[in-house]
Amino acid sequence: MSRKAHAKRQQFFNDCVILLSCLILAFSIAGGIAEHMFGIYRQVLEQNSLQEVSYRITSGDTLWNVAGRILQPEEDIREKVIAIRRLNGFSPNETIMPGQVIKVPVKRIQDSGWRYTMNDRY
């Protein structure tokens, strides 16, 4: 094979490697953007699937056991307690009293309406 043909073949190979590298990079960036956008979309859907329900505090209730009553299997109880605090404007050391009515977020379960796992809705 002549030098000219070899150089041409080498240049073609280099061009293919560069093109392939650019395609891999483009797909990686597109995948990252898609994953990020899907995460944002999922957060919006989760926020839109919440409803506030009023709950009357009974003797012995804490925010932790109230959160435990409405907790879904995929949820973290700590995040649920924080959500209840934010929803009601409570400070971290706020005391709740029997008879007090608070708002709690409940999650909509697709195709089955709103799921209430609390015994004492108000």
TAQUI-V944515 format. One record per residue. RES is the residue in one letter. PSI is psi as a letter, one per 20 degrees, with the letter a starting at -180 (* if undefined). NEAR is the number of other C-alpha atoms within 8 Angstrom. D_FIRST is the distance of its C-alpha to the first C-alpha in Angstrom with 1 decimal. Layout:
BEGIN
RES:PSI:NEAR:D_FIRST, RES:PSI:NEAR:D_FIRST
END
This chain:
BEGIN
M:p:4:0.0, S:r:5:3.8, R:h:6:6.6, K:g:6:8.3, A:h:8:6.4, H:g:9:6.5, A:h:8:10.0, K:g:8:11.0, R:g:8:10.4, Q:g:8:12.2, Q:g:8:14.9, F:g:8:15.4, F:g:8:15.9, N:g:8:18.3, D:g:8:20.1, C:g:8:20.7, V:g:8:22.1, I:g:8:24.3, L:g:8:25.5, L:g:8:26.3, S:g:8:28.1, C:g:8:30.1, L:g:8:31.1, I:g:8:32.2, L:g:8:34.2, A:g:8:35.8, F:h:8:36.8, S:g:8:38.3, I:g:8:40.3, A:h:8:41.4, G:g:8:42.5, G:g:8:44.4, I:g:8:46.2, A:g:8:47.0, E:g:8:48.4, H:g:8:50.5, M:h:8:51.8, F:h:8:52.7, G:g:8:54.6, I:g:8:56.6, Y:g:8:57.2, R:g:8:58.4, Q:g:8:60.8, V:g:8:62.3, L:g:8:62.9, E:g:8:64.5, Q:h:7:66.7, N:i:6:67.7, S:j:8:68.6, L:q:10:71.3, Q:q:8:75.0, E:p:8:77.8, V:p:10:80.7, S:q:10:84.0, Y:p:11:85.2, R:p:12:88.6, I:p:12:88.6, T:r:8:90.8, S:p:6:92.3, G:i:5:89.8, D:q:9:86.8, T:r:7:84.0, L:h:9:80.9, W:g:8:79.0, N:h:8:80.8, V:g:9:80.9, A:h:12:77.1, G:h:8:76.8, R:h:8:78.7, I:j:10:76.2, L:p:10:73.0, Q:q:6:70.2, P:h:4:68.2, E:i:4:65.1, E:q:8:67.1, D:p:7:67.9, I:h:10:71.7, R:g:6:71.3, E:h:8:69.6, K:g:11:72.3, V:g:11:75.0, I:g:8:73.4, A:g:9:73.1, I:g:13:76.8, R:g:11:77.7, R:g:8:75.8, L:h:9:77.2, N:i:8:80.7, G:k:6:80.3, F:q:9:81.2, S:r:6:80.6, P:h:5:79.2, N:k:5:82.7, E:p:6:84.5, T:p:4:87.2, I:q:8:87.7, M:q:8:91.1, P:p:10:92.5, G:i:7:93.2, Q:p:8:90.5, V:p:9:88.2, I:r:9:84.5, K:p:11:81.4, V:q:10:78.7, P:p:10:75.3, V:q:12:74.6, K:p:10:71.4, R:p:11:71.0, I:p:8:69.7, Q:p:5:67.7, D:j:4:69.6, S:j:7:72.6, G:b:7:74.2, W:p:8:75.3, R:p:9:75.8, Y:p:6:78.8, T:j:6:79.2, M:q:7:82.2, N:h:4:85.6, D:m:6:87.5, R:q:8:86.0, Y:*:7:88.2
END
